[in-house]
């Protein structure tokens, strides 16, 4: 990947760059832009505290934020950027001023250089560190007119959307949706006699190869997804084993998909032979020091929970997200939780915890007891980020 360097000299130029660094149009958010030397190395989005939060509450929030910043190797400077829904004209100074003060003070105490501390509001922008910031702030037109908006090469420029719009589903033809439902019902009738997880996994593999299908699916035209394609994907992902295998394969590649599928077959055979539960078998093998000739269950678990520095492929994930949104839009309501959870996990893997939360809520509104939705809700609501979010990438993407 070629490194793209964009230099910004003025605060409004930097603010023009921040949405590209974050990958979305921030709303009612804090974006912490981290630096390693003169170069940005991360942009993390967080919810803003309530404007009337006490100093003790702000202190706890800030401690968590700075703790997250400390996990990024080599970070020595930061620029907090507050995107507030509150107009500058409605407050004295700038919105969220106390929060910005506490945040900057804690960052300096922890050894970080605070290069600037900025606020973007509906009616202007300003710097919390600028004592001469005019009443009402600076005009937003300065950000819109910045040369930065034209200096980013087309191949490096991201198409930006708000976080909530990232969870929007495409509109689909009701007649095509009905055809997908009928085709899916055929597959489900074929599987109606398979009562156990091993039998369902064998059946799925007999009808459609999950690994080959997942790899081919990334090349499907998500805007014109065929009825057969959508129904096949929906059938496969209803089973937790295939769902997780395809999800990890979308993110990390075919080799991870094949290892995960081999692991699924291994446990299916053990369940068939022993009659024991999957949870018991996985726990027993994870406790063992080594199980010869068996894919490592801990490796799959580490991928799922983000306990690895290996970075997923962003291009594959973006294609998978477009595909799964189309699948969800075409799916019968009862079959949506599985692909919605896949969308949630893939969003979380890309650092979009707020988007993941929207998909999780949608899944739980359909099936409140859906296991993966409950697990993802615990992970995302705790603020846990995957280890690869803190790994040093081979190329930094911008420079101030």
C-alpha positions, -999 to +999 in steps of 0.1 A: +000+000+000+014+034-009+015+059+019-004+091+013+010+122+031-013+152+035+003+182+053-019+206+073-006+239+086-037+256+100-064+243+124-092+245+098-070+224+074-066+198+100-103+198+107-109+192+070-087+161+072-102+146+104-133+129+088-110+112+063-088+100+092-118+088+111-135+072+081-169+089+087-186+122+093-185+127+131-216+138+149-219+145+186-186+127+192-151+131+204-124+121+180-089+116+195-063+120+167-031+103+179+004+112+166+036+093+165+061+121+160+047+144+133+025+118+117-010+107+126-013+070+136-049+067+147-082+084+150-106+070+177-142+080+181-160+082+215-194+093+228-194+128+244-203+130+281-235+149+290-228+187+290-237+190+327-215+160+339-197+166+372-160+169+373-157+134+389-177+119+361-155+137+335-124+124+353-136+088+350-144+093+314-111+109+306-091+082+325-107+056+302-100+076+271-063+082+279-060+046+289-071+036+254-047+061+238-018+046+258-024+013+241-012+026+208+025+020+205+047+050+202+020+077+206+035+109+219+009+136+210-028+140+205-054+164+192-089+160+207-116+172+184-151+176+198-180+175+174-210+190+193-246+193+184-247+223+207-243+257+189-215+279+200-240+308+202-259+289+230-230+286+254-203+308+270-170+299+253-172+266+233-194+236+239-180+209+262-153+233+274-149+217+309-146+182+293-119+195+269-100+211+298-100+179+319-090+158+289-061+180+279-049+183+315-049+145+319-032+139+286-004+163+295-001+147+329+004+113+312+032+127+291+014+134+258+019+166+239-015+183+232-009+198+198-043+215+198-078+209+212-106+218+188-144+220+186-167+218+156-203+230+162-233+235+139-226+273+137-188+274+138-155+260+150-128+270+175-098+260+195-101+255+233-064+265+235-069+298+216-075+327+240-083+349+210-109+327+195-137+351+184-171+350+201-192+326+180-161+309+167-147+308+132-169+302+102-174+266+090-168+278+055-130+278+062-131+240+067-151+235+036-128+257+015-096+241+028-071+230+001-069+197+020-103+188+005-086+188-030-052+176-021-062+140-011-057+118-042-089+102-055-076+067-049-070+075-012-102+095-006-129+078+014-166+081+006-178+095+039-211+089+057-224+094+092-222+066+117-259+060+117-262+060+079-235+033+078-261+010+093-288+018+067-300-010+045-305-008+008-340-007-006-350-039-023-378-050-046-406-067-025-411-093-052-374-103-052-375-105-014-404-129-016-385-150-041-355-152-017-378-163+011-393-191-011-358-203-022-345-202+014-376-222+025-365-250+001-331-252+017-347-252+052-370-281+042-340-301+031-325-295+065-356-302+085-346-338+093-312-327+106-317-322+143-282-318+157-253-294+150-231-321+134-259-332+111-267-296+101-230-289+094-227-320+073-259-310+054-247-275+048-214-288+034-232-313+012-255-287-003-232-257-005-195-255+003-193-227+029-156-219+022-160-217-015-193-198-012-178-172+012-149-166-011-171-163-042-196-141-023-171-113-020-173-110-058-211-109-059-227-077-071-243-065-039-266-040-057-280-068-079-277-098-057-293-129-073-321-147-055-300-179-055-270-161-041-289-144-013-308-176-003-276-197-002-259-172+020-289-169+043-291-207+046-255-211+055-252-183+081-282-196+101-259-222+116-235-206+141-205-227+129-209-216+093-218-181+103-186-176+123-164-193+097-177-171+069-175-140+090-138-147+099-131-156+063-145-124+051-122-105+074-090-125+073-090-145+041-097-180+027-069-197+047-085-187+080-119-198+066-105-232+058-089-236+092-121-226+109-142-249+088-118-278+095-122-270+132-160-270+129-159-305+112-135-318+139-159-308+167-189-321+147-173-355+145-165-355+182-201-345+191-214-373+169-190-398+185-193-388+221-227-371+224-210-344+244-218-307+241-197-284+219-189-261+249-175-291+269-153-303+240-139-268+232-131-262+269-113-295+272-091-290+242-083-254+250-071-266+284-049-292+268-013-281+261-014-296+226-038-317+205-019-331+175-034-327+140-063-306+152-069-269+143-064-247+173-097-237+189-079-209+207-068-194+175-104-191+163-114-177+196-086-151+195-098-140+161-134-137+173-124-117+204-097-096+187-069-111+208-044-110+180-022-084+163-030-098+129-050-071+111-081-080+090-082-069+054-103-036+052-111-041+015-126-075+021-145-063+051-160-034+032-171-057+004-186-081+030-205-053+047-221-042+014-230-078+007-245-086+041-265-054+041-281-066+009-286-100+023-303-086+054-326-064+033-337-094+013-340-118+043-373-128+061-373-110+095-368-142+115-336-149+096-320-115+100-302-119+134-273-140+121-262-116+092-269-086+115-245-100+140-219-106+113-223-070+103-219-060+139-187-080+143-172-067+110-180-031+120-164-036+154-133-052+137-130-019+117-132+002+149-169+012+144-183+002+178-212+026+175-223+011+142-219-023+156-242-013+184-269-004+160-267-038+143-267-056+176-298-037+187-316-046+155-307-083+160-319-083+196-352-066+187-359-096+165-346-123+188-338-110+224-321-143+233-299-146+203-266-158+218-241-140+195-260-107+199-257-110+236-220-118+234-213-089+210-233-066+232-211-074+262-179-069+241-190-036+224-207-020+255-176-027+276-155-005+252-132-035+244-113-029+211-095-056+191-057-058+196-051-051+159-066-016+164-034-008+184-009-026+162+015-004+143+005-005+106+032-007+079+023+028+066+009+059+082-017+076+061-012+113+068+011+139+083+004+172+100 
